[in-house]
Amino acid sequence: MKRLDRILIKLIIIQFIILICAQVLVQQNHIQPYLSRVVQYEGVNKITITEWLETFSQGE
């Protein structure tokens, strides 16, 4: 049982590290156009980041 507990703890730690990395990655402004499919649906994938942000801020 101790072996199973160690394996589960290691998996939880790995999942937590991956979660933190994913959250940091999503927060980066220069990576968001590559992660968001909304950009493709809105047809704004050919414009600059500033214009892209202005497009989405108009809807709010």
C-alpha positions in Angstrom: 0.0 0.0 0.0 2.9 2.4 0.7 4.1 1.9 -2.9 0.7 2.9 -4.3 0.6 5.9 -2.0 4.0 7.1 -3.2 2.9 6.7 -6.9 -0.3 8.7 -6.2 1.6 11.4 -4.5 4.1 11.7 -7.4 1.2 11.8 -9.9 -0.5 14.6 -7.9 2.7 16.6 -7.8 3.2 16.2 -11.5 -0.4 17.2 -12.2 0.1 20.3 -10.0 3.3 21.3 -11.8 1.6 20.9 -15.2 -1.4 22.9 -14.0 0.9 25.8 -12.9 2.8 25.7 -16.2 -0.5 25.7 -18.2 -1.8 28.7 -16.2 1.4 30.7 -16.7 1.3 29.8 -20.4 -2.3 31.0 -20.8 -1.5 34.3 -19.1 1.2 35.2 -21.6 -0.1 37.8 -24.0 2.1 37.0 -26.9 1.1 33.3 -26.8 -2.7 33.8 -26.6 -3.3 34.1 -30.3 -1.8 30.7 -30.8 -3.9 29.1 -28.0 -7.3 30.7 -28.7 -9.5 29.4 -31.5 -11.8 32.4 -31.1 -9.2 34.4 -33.1 -9.8 32.1 -36.1 -13.6 32.3 -35.7 -13.6 36.1 -35.4 -11.3 36.4 -38.4 -8.8 38.6 -36.6 -5.8 36.3 -36.9 -4.1 38.6 -39.5 -4.1 41.8 -37.4 -1.8 42.9 -34.6 -2.2 42.1 -31.0 -3.3 45.6 -30.2 -6.1 45.5 -32.8 -7.0 42.0 -31.6 -7.4 43.2 -28.0 -9.4 46.2 -29.1 -11.8 43.9 -31.1 -12.5 41.8 -28.0 -12.7 44.7 -25.6 -15.5 46.3 -27.7 -17.8 43.3 -27.0 -17.5 43.9 -23.2 
